[in-house]
Structure formats: structure tokens, C-alpha cells
């Protein structure tokens, strides 16, 4: 099963590409407080967030770039460039074994964030 399409508005992240595209190879969605079950999306975070502060910060994040997806996107613009998603938020209806997300699309918010705690997975829905 392929993972969800990722739409991301975190314009201060080194992986953010205009049109709300995430250029990371993989993103990690976690709860803000380890071991706690979030009551809402605002208690989740994209742990992969790395604040863009110039060339040095971009170079440090190069080990997690979706090079294959980017090339496919250039050669075939109708294809989505999207990272794989690792999610440890097991209290979400979209979480499945293996820390995978079964949503069709996730939306990561946090425009102008300066740290990962200011990002959220707005697709989060508490189980039952």
C-alpha cells in the first residue's frame, strides 16, 4: 500500500516547496508529549521539521530529500512528489500497525513555524 499524499503549508521548513509540497523522503508524525494521547491535531507534530535559516540548514537536511520523487515530478508533472509517512500517533483513526498512516492525504500545518512543536497533522482524528 502506498502512503498518503502530503500537503504541507510549513513554509519555513527546509523541505517545503511552493504549492505546499513536501520534498522530504520521509516525515515523522508524533504526539507533542511522548506517551500521551492527543485530544486534537494541535497536540501532534511533524518531527521532521527543520527550520530554514540559510544555506547551512538546507545542506544539513539533504540526507532526507526525495530525489527520486523530484525527478519524477520534473519528468511527469501530473505525478505527486510526496514523502513516505511514519506515524506513531496510535490514537488516530488513520494509524495502522507498523506506524503507517492509511489516510489518502494528510495536511501538515504550521505556517511560519520556528520549531516542530508549532507544526500539526490536521488530518488527525481521534479513535472512537
C-alpha positions as CSV (number, residue, x, y, z in Angstrom):
1,X,0.0,0.0,0.0
2,X,1.3,3.4,-0.9
3,X,1.2,6.1,1.8
4,X,-0.9,9.3,1.8
5,X,-0.3,12.3,-0.3
6,X,1.3,15.0,1.9
7,X,0.2,18.7,1.6
8,X,2.3,20.9,3.8
9,X,2.0,24.7,4.5
10,X,5.1,24.9,6.7
11,X,6.8,27.5,4.6
12,X,9.8,27.9,7.0
13,X,10.9,24.2,6.7
14,X,13.9,23.2,4.7
15,X,11.8,20.6,2.9
16,X,8.9,22.9,1.9
17,X,8.4,23.6,-1.8
18,X,6.0,26.2,-3.1
19,X,2.5,24.9,-3.8
20,X,2.5,23.2,-0.4
21,X,4.7,20.3,-1.4
22,X,7.0,18.4,1.0
23,X,10.3,17.5,-0.6
24,X,11.4,15.1,2.3
25,X,11.9,11.4,1.6
26,X,10.1,10.5,4.9
27,X,8.3,12.5,7.5
28,X,7.7,11.5,11.1
29,X,4.3,12.4,12.8
30,X,4.4,12.2,16.6
31,X,2.5,13.4,19.6
32,X,3.9,16.5,21.3
33,X,4.1,14.8,24.6
34,X,5.6,11.3,24.5
35,X,3.2,8.6,25.7
36,X,0.2,11.0,25.7
37,X,-2.8,10.5,23.5
38,X,-3.6,13.8,21.7
39,X,-7.0,15.3,22.1
40,X,-6.7,17.1,18.8
41,X,-4.5,17.9,15.9
42,X,-2.8,20.7,17.8
43,X,-1.1,18.1,20.0
44,X,0.6,16.4,17.1
45,X,3.7,17.5,15.3
46,X,5.9,16.9,12.3
47,X,9.2,15.9,13.9
48,X,10.9,16.1,10.5
49,X,10.6,19.9,10.5
50,X,13.9,21.7,10.2
51,X,13.8,25.5,10.1
52,X,15.2,27.1,7.0
53,X,17.9,29.5,8.2
54,X,20.1,29.8,5.2
55,X,22.3,27.6,3.1
56,X,23.7,25.7,6.1
57,X,20.3,24.5,7.3
58,X,19.3,23.4,3.8
59,X,22.6,21.4,3.4
60,X,22.1,19.7,6.8
61,X,18.7,18.4,5.7
62,X,19.9,17.0,2.3
63,X,20.1,13.4,3.7
64,X,16.2,13.3,3.8
65,X,15.4,14.6,0.3
66,X,13.1,12.8,-2.1
67,X,15.4,12.9,-5.1
68,X,13.5,10.2,-7.0
69,X,10.2,11.9,-6.5
70,X,11.6,15.2,-7.5
71,X,12.9,13.8,-10.8
72,X,9.6,12.0,-11.5
73,X,7.8,15.3,-10.8
74,X,10.0,17.2,-13.3
75,X,9.6,14.5,-16.0
76,X,6.0,13.9,-15.3
77,X,4.3,16.9,-13.7
78,X,1.0,15.1,-13.1
79,X,2.8,12.8,-10.5
80,X,2.7,13.8,-6.9
81,X,6.1,14.4,-5.1
82,X,5.3,13.1,-1.7
83,X,7.2,11.6,1.2
84,X,6.6,8.3,3.0
85,X,4.9,8.9,6.4
86,X,5.9,7.3,9.7
87,X,3.2,8.0,12.3
88,X,3.4,6.9,16.0
89,X,0.1,8.5,16.9
90,X,-1.7,5.2,17.5
91,X,-4.8,7.0,18.9
92,X,-5.6,8.3,15.4
93,X,-8.2,6.5,13.2
94,X,-5.8,6.6,10.3
95,X,-2.9,4.9,12.2
96,X,-2.2,1.2,11.4
97,X,0.3,-1.4,12.5
98,X,3.9,-0.6,11.6
99,X,3.4,3.1,12.4
100,X,1.9,3.7,9.0
101,X,-0.9,6.2,8.0
102,X,-3.8,4.9,6.0
103,X,-5.3,8.3,5.2
104,X,-5.4,9.2,1.5
105,X,-4.0,12.6,2.2
106,X,-2.6,14.4,5.2
107,X,-2.3,18.1,5.8
108,X,0.6,19.4,7.9
109,X,0.0,23.0,9.2
110,X,2.3,25.4,10.9
111,X,2.9,28.3,8.5
112,X,5.8,30.5,9.8
113,X,6.8,27.8,12.4
114,X,10.2,28.1,14.1
115,X,10.2,24.7,15.8
116,X,8.5,21.3,15.2
117,X,6.1,21.9,18.2
118,X,4.4,24.6,16.0
119,X,3.5,22.1,13.3
120,X,0.4,19.8,13.4
121,X,-1.1,17.0,11.4
122,X,-4.5,18.4,10.7
123,X,-5.7,15.0,9.4
124,X,-5.6,13.6,12.9
125,X,-8.9,12.1,14.1
126,X,-9.2,10.5,17.5
127,X,-10.3,6.9,17.5
128,X,-13.9,6.1,18.5
